[in-house]
Amino acid sequence: MYDGLQDAKASAESAVDAALGGDMSAAGDSVAAAESSAASAVDSSESVPWRVLRLLPRVGAPFETVHQIAKVTQGLTANVAKPTVEAGSAFSLDTLVAPGGRIDVALLRDAEPILADAAIATRPIAEQAARIPEAGLSPVDNARVQVRDLTARLADALDEGADVAQVLPAMLGADGPRNYFMAFQTPAEARGTGGLVGGFGVVKAENGVVGIDTLASNNDVPYWERFEPVDLGPDFAATYAFSDSVTTDIRNSNFSSHFPYTGRIWQSLWEQQSGQRVDGAIATDPIALSYVLEAIGPVTLPNGDVIDAGNIVDVTLSSNYLRFADDNNGRKQYLQDIAAAVVAKMTGSIESPKALMDALSRAVSENRIAVWSDRPEEQEVLADSAIGHTVADTPAPYAEVVINNHAGNKMDYYLRREIEYRAETCTGDTRKSTVTVRLHNDAPEEVVGYPRYVAGIMETRTEKVPMGSNLPMVSLVATQGARLDKVTVDGNSAFPLRGTEVGHPVFHIRTAVPRGETVEVVFEMTEPSAPGVAQTPIQPLVDTPTVTVDVPVCNA
């Protein structure tokens, strides 16, 4: 019986994966196998001998656990796997992406109610799986954990799939053309949402066909123009008061990690510059594009250069600054050529839509793609999704470390981060917590000979620091209601600037990290003993930071 139960779980999972991958024949076979195995397992666990064994004190625990696993697996098959397979013909990528790269928005819209029903049906099954008791027997408990994690993962995936199917058709122009400001961020110079806007395009979507109408550098929204500022409220104005141009200068437009703020600023700047009001904003970076190139293959530029997954990050974030040291406009044009070639290829005929979607999913999981819509009903869905990049309005323990480059250089290509968030146990209404940020400058020795705009300090008002240094503003978006007790830089007390971001206190500290050195910033706080798992959103820079979380979960 136990082997049949394992077979049922594996078949149900295979059915969902096959359906979403477009292999409907395999999906149907897996559903049939899962139904048969699950029904057999449930029948066995409800037989008279098994019911008697379940009632025995202590020794009956494994039998009761197996029975509940069998019921969950049967529900998973009937209410999740089967409906997902039914939706798969409309939702599978091979069907959804037509020749030429057009998205069939009508099919996607048709899939939404089926996915929504499956998502609704999955939640109680996931909750049932979470309540399955421990058996005290390793093989059974391992199966219990697997079923619990599988149902939770499928519930989240179906929720997200239903949300996407709900808003994506309209965003792809099913009800009329849409235009989006798409920024290519340069994390060699860090900003809250990832990096400085090096270039941008205006993406047009109409009836599932996506293309770029405009492609330009940040000079085409010139910082020397007198743009009208955007009113994002008193909290935003106070939090970013250290910059008087955060809503009027595209170079400083994404200091905040809350992407809806950035989207509104980009929308305003582009409308004032061009007269065109875009319907939303998108951000990505060269690391995300490297994943895309890995899926779709290399591109060839007008000058014959070949850009692929292995060289795009170095070319766009490092070597090109030396290649075009005396020709900044030439460098920006080269970056536009790269962006145009990649976007043209990924929006054309795709050999493997699934490989491209896997690449985009990887980029989304690393926060390297962000989307904002100016339609409130769409933004409400996006805000709760992985691509929304919002500072979560939650009382749960929270620590988001944000780096903004205050040197005007490109040294964040070499910045390496370690982040630790630790808190005491929940013994009262409040508890002590610390967030420790270690920043290491991994630049090679030859960086001291790089051009000043790459390795120097552009801001003339700042203190003198050596060539090749990072000059980061380190910001901590902390738990709602947290109070800062002390902040130190390498053990020395420091005096932070303060603000508020979506109800969270924000503390800013500026420091310098010379080449080859490490600087440690420690925030010591008293924060509410709020229920919920600690959240530590990761800013998408060049490195993959080491993150340690030791925050006990408090009860409600």
Backbone hydrogen bonds, N-H to C=O, Kabsch-Sander energy under -0.5 kcal/mol:
donor,donor_aa,acceptor,acceptor_aa,energy
5,L,1,M,-2.1
6,Q,2,Y,-2.2
7,D,3,D,-2.3
8,A,4,G,-2.2
9,K,5,L,-2.2
10,A,6,Q,-2.4
11,S,7,D,-2.5
12,A,8,A,-2.4
13,E,9,K,-2.1
14,S,10,A,-2.3
15,A,11,S,-2.2
16,V,12,A,-1.7
17,D,13,E,-2.2
18,A,14,S,-2.7
19,A,15,A,-2.2
20,L,16,V,-2.4
21,G,17,D,-1.4
22,G,19,A,-1.2
23,D,18,A,-2.1
24,M,22,G,-1.4
27,A,23,D,-2.0
28,G,24,M,-2.5
29,D,25,S,-2.0
30,S,26,A,-2.3
31,V,27,A,-2.3
32,A,28,G,-2.2
33,A,29,D,-2.2
34,A,30,S,-2.7
35,E,31,V,-2.9
36,S,32,A,-2.0
37,S,33,A,-2.5
38,A,34,A,-2.9
39,A,35,E,-2.3
40,S,36,S,-2.0
41,A,37,S,-2.2
42,V,38,A,-2.6
43,D,39,A,-2.5
44,S,40,S,-2.3
45,S,41,A,-2.3
46,E,42,V,-1.1
46,E,43,D,-0.5
47,S,44,S,-1.3
51,R,47,S,-2.6
52,V,48,V,-2.2
53,L,49,P,-2.2
54,R,50,W,-2.2
55,L,51,R,-1.0
55,L,52,V,-0.7
56,L,52,V,-0.6
56,L,53,L,-1.0
59,V,57,P,-3.3
60,G,56,L,-1.4
61,A,58,R,-1.5
64,E,60,G,-2.1
65,T,61,A,-2.4
66,V,62,P,-2.4
67,H,63,F,-2.0
68,Q,64,E,-2.2
69,I,65,T,-2.4
70,A,66,V,-2.5
71,K,67,H,-2.0
72,V,68,Q,-2.4
73,T,69,I,-2.6
74,Q,70,A,-2.2
75,G,71,K,-2.2
76,L,72,V,-2.7
77,T,73,T,-2.1
78,A,74,Q,-2.5
79,N,75,G,-2.8
80,V,76,L,-1.4
81,A,76,L,-2.5
82,K,77,T,-2.2
84,T,80,V,-2.3
85,V,81,A,-2.2
86,E,82,K,-2.0
87,A,83,P,-1.9
88,G,84,T,-1.3
89,S,85,V,-0.7
90,A,87,A,-1.4
91,F,87,A,-2.2
92,S,88,G,-2.9
93,L,20,L,-0.9
95,T,92,S,-0.5
96,L,92,S,-2.6
97,V,93,L,-2.6
98,A,96,L,-0.8
98,A,102,R,-3.1
101,G,98,A,-1.8
103,I,208,G,-2.5
104,D,96,L,-3.1
105,V,103,I,-1.6
108,L,104,D,-1.9
109,R,105,V,-2.2
110,D,106,A,-2.1
111,A,107,L,-1.6
112,E,108,L,-0.8
112,E,109,R,-0.6
114,I,110,D,-0.5
115,L,111,A,-2.5
116,A,112,E,-2.7
117,D,113,P,-2.3
118,A,114,I,-2.2
119,A,115,L,-2.6
120,I,116,A,-2.5
121,A,117,D,-2.3
122,T,118,A,-1.7
123,R,119,A,-1.4
125,I,121,A,-0.8
126,A,122,T,-2.7
127,E,123,R,-2.5
128,Q,124,P,-2.4
129,A,125,I,-2.6
130,A,126,A,-2.0
131,R,127,E,-0.9
131,R,128,Q,-0.6
132,I,129,A,-1.2
141,D,137,L,-2.8
142,N,138,S,-2.8
143,A,139,P,-1.8
144,R,140,V,-2.3
145,V,141,D,-2.3
146,Q,142,N,-2.3
147,V,143,A,-2.5
148,R,144,R,-2.4
149,D,145,V,-2.8
150,L,146,Q,-2.5
151,T,147,V,-2.5
152,A,148,R,-2.0
153,R,149,D,-2.5
154,L,150,L,-2.6
155,A,151,T,-2.4
156,D,152,A,-2.2
157,A,153,R,-2.5
158,L,154,L,-2.7
159,D,155,A,-2.2
160,E,156,D,-2.5
161,G,157,A,-2.6
162,A,158,L,-2.6
163,D,159,D,-2.2
164,V,160,E,-2.7
165,A,161,G,-2.5
166,Q,162,A,-1.4
167,V,163,D,-1.8
168,L,164,V,-3.1
171,M,167,V,-2.0
172,L,168,L,-2.2
173,G,170,A,-1.7
174,A,169,P,-2.4
176,G,173,G,-0.9
178,R,205,A,-2.6
180,Y,203,V,-2.4
181,F,280,G,-2.2
182,M,180,Y,-0.7
182,M,201,G,-3.4
183,A,181,F,-0.6
183,A,282,I,-2.9
184,F,199,G,-2.9
185,Q,183,A,-0.8
185,Q,284,T,-3.0
186,T,196,L,-2.6
189,E,186,T,-2.2
191,R,194,G,-0.6
192,G,254,N,-0.9
193,T,254,N,-1.2
194,G,191,R,-1.9
196,L,186,T,-1.2
196,L,189,E,-2.2
198,G,184,F,-2.0
198,G,196,L,-1.0
199,G,184,F,-1.2
200,F,216,A,-2.8
201,G,182,M,-2.5
202,V,214,T,-2.1
203,V,180,Y,-2.9
203,V,201,G,-0.7
204,K,211,G,-3.2
205,A,178,R,-2.7
206,E,209,V,-2.2
207,N,173,G,-1.9
208,G,172,L,-2.7
209,V,206,E,-2.0
210,V,208,G,-0.5
211,G,204,K,-2.2
213,D,202,V,-2.9
213,D,211,G,-0.5
214,T,202,V,-1.0
216,A,200,F,-2.9
218,N,198,G,-1.4
220,D,217,S,-2.0
221,V,218,N,-1.5
225,E,222,P,-1.5
227,F,225,E,-1.2
232,L,230,V,-1.0
237,A,233,G,-2.0
238,A,234,P,-2.4
239,T,235,D,-2.5
240,Y,236,F,-2.1
241,A,238,A,-1.1
243,S,240,Y,-1.7
246,V,243,S,-0.6
248,T,245,S,-1.1
249,D,245,S,-2.1
252,N,249,D,-1.9
253,S,250,I,-0.7
255,F,252,N,-1.0
259,F,257,S,-1.1
259,F,389,H,-2.9
261,Y,258,H,-1.5
262,T,258,H,-1.0
263,G,259,F,-3.0
264,R,260,P,-1.9
265,I,261,Y,-2.0
266,W,262,T,-2.7
267,Q,263,G,-2.4
268,S,264,R,-2.1
269,L,265,I,-2.8
270,W,266,W,-2.5
271,E,267,Q,-2.0
272,Q,268,S,-2.4
273,Q,269,L,-2.1
274,S,270,W,-3.0
275,G,270,W,-0.6
275,G,271,E,-1.9
276,Q,270,W,-0.6
278,V,276,Q,-0.7
279,D,179,N,-3.4
280,G,179,N,-0.6
281,A,372,W,-2.4
282,I,181,F,-2.8
283,A,370,A,-2.2
284,T,183,A,-1.9
289,L,285,D,-2.0
290,S,286,P,-1.8
291,Y,287,I,-1.4
292,V,288,A,-1.8
293,L,289,L,-2.6
294,E,290,S,-1.7
295,A,291,Y,-1.1
295,A,292,V,-0.7
296,I,292,V,-2.4
297,G,293,L,-2.3
299,V,307,I,-2.4
301,L,305,D,-3.0
304,G,301,L,-2.4
307,I,299,V,-2.8
307,I,305,D,-0.5
311,N,308,D,-0.9
312,I,308,D,-1.9
315,V,311,N,-2.7
316,T,312,I,-2.4
317,L,313,V,-2.1
318,S,314,D,-1.8
319,S,314,D,-1.8
320,N,314,D,-0.5
320,N,315,V,-1.3
321,Y,318,S,-1.4
322,L,318,S,-0.6
322,L,319,S,-0.8
323,R,319,S,-2.4
324,F,320,N,-2.4
325,A,322,L,-1.4
327,D,324,F,-1.8
331,R,327,D,-2.1
332,K,328,N,-2.2
333,Q,329,N,-2.1
334,Y,330,G,-2.2
335,L,331,R,-2.1
336,Q,332,K,-1.9
337,D,333,Q,-2.3
338,I,334,Y,-2.0
339,A,335,L,-2.6
340,A,336,Q,-2.8
341,A,337,D,-2.2
342,V,338,I,-2.5
343,V,339,A,-2.6
344,A,340,A,-2.4
345,K,341,A,-1.8
346,M,342,V,-2.5
347,T,343,V,-1.6
348,G,345,K,-1.0
351,E,349,S,-0.5
356,L,352,S,-1.8
357,M,353,P,-2.7
358,D,354,K,-2.6
359,A,355,A,-2.0
360,L,356,L,-2.6
361,S,357,M,-2.6
362,R,358,D,-2.1
363,A,359,A,-2.1
364,V,360,L,-2.6
365,S,361,S,-2.4
366,E,362,R,-1.0
367,N,364,V,-2.0
368,R,363,A,-3.0
370,A,283,A,-2.0
371,V,387,I,-2.8
372,W,281,A,-2.7
374,D,279,D,-2.4
378,E,375,R,-0.8
379,Q,375,R,-2.9
380,E,376,P,-2.0
381,V,377,E,-0.7
382,L,378,E,-2.5
383,A,379,Q,-2.8
384,D,380,E,-0.6
384,D,381,V,-0.8
385,S,382,L,-1.9
388,G,385,S,-1.3
392,A,390,T,-0.7
394,T,392,A,-1.8
399,A,535,Q,-2.2
400,E,477,V,-2.2
401,V,399,A,-0.6
401,V,537,P,-0.5
402,V,400,E,-0.5
402,V,475,S,-3.0
404,N,473,M,-1.9
405,N,190,A,-2.4
406,H,471,L,-2.7
410,K,454,V,-2.2
412,D,188,A,-2.1
413,Y,188,A,-0.6
413,Y,410,K,-1.1
414,Y,411,M,-1.9
415,L,412,D,-0.8
416,R,440,H,-2.3
418,E,438,R,-1.9
419,I,546,T,-3.0
420,E,436,T,-2.4
421,Y,548,T,-2.7
422,R,434,T,-2.6
423,A,550,D,-2.3
424,E,432,K,-2.3
427,T,425,T,-1.4
431,R,527,E,-2.3
433,S,525,M,-2.3
434,T,422,R,-2.7
435,V,523,F,-2.2
436,T,420,E,-2.5
437,V,521,V,-3.3
438,R,418,E,-2.8
439,L,437,V,-0.5
439,L,519,V,-2.8
440,H,416,R,-2.7
440,H,438,R,-0.5
441,N,517,E,-2.5
442,D,414,Y,-2.6
442,D,440,H,-0.8
447,V,444,P,-1.7
448,V,445,E,-1.5
449,G,446,E,-1.8
450,Y,447,V,-1.9
454,V,451,P,-1.6
455,A,451,P,-2.3
456,G,452,R,-2.9
458,M,407,A,-3.7
458,M,456,G,-0.6
459,E,407,A,-0.5
460,T,458,M,-0.7
462,T,459,E,-1.0
468,G,455,A,-3.5
469,S,455,A,-0.6
469,S,466,P,-1.2
470,N,513,V,-2.4
473,M,404,N,-3.0
474,V,472,P,-0.7
474,V,509,I,-3.7
475,S,402,V,-3.1
475,S,473,M,-0.6
476,L,507,F,-2.3
477,V,400,E,-2.8
477,V,475,S,-0.5
478,A,476,L,-0.8
478,A,505,P,-2.6
479,T,398,Y,-0.6
480,Q,394,T,-0.5
482,A,479,T,-2.4
483,R,526,T,-3.0
485,D,483,R,-0.6
485,D,524,E,-2.8
486,K,524,E,-1.9
488,T,522,V,-2.1
489,V,492,N,-2.8
490,D,520,E,-3.4
492,N,489,V,-1.7
494,A,487,V,-2.5
497,L,508,H,-2.0
499,G,506,V,-2.0
500,T,235,D,-0.6
501,E,504,H,-2.9
504,H,501,E,-2.3
506,V,499,G,-2.5
507,F,476,L,-1.8
508,H,497,L,-2.8
509,I,474,V,-2.5
511,T,472,P,-2.3
513,V,470,N,-2.6
516,G,441,N,-1.8
517,E,514,P,-2.1
519,V,439,L,-2.6
521,V,437,V,-3.1
521,V,519,V,-0.5
522,V,488,T,-2.4
523,F,435,V,-2.8
524,E,486,K,-3.3
524,E,522,V,-0.6
525,M,433,S,-3.1
525,M,523,F,-0.5
526,T,483,R,-2.5
527,E,431,R,-2.7
529,S,429,D,-2.9
530,A,528,P,-2.1
532,G,554,C,-0.8
535,Q,397,P,-2.6
539,Q,401,V,-0.5
539,Q,537,P,-0.5
541,L,539,Q,-1.5
546,T,417,R,-1.8
547,V,545,P,-0.6
548,T,419,I,-2.7
550,D,421,Y,-3.0
554,C,530,A,-0.6
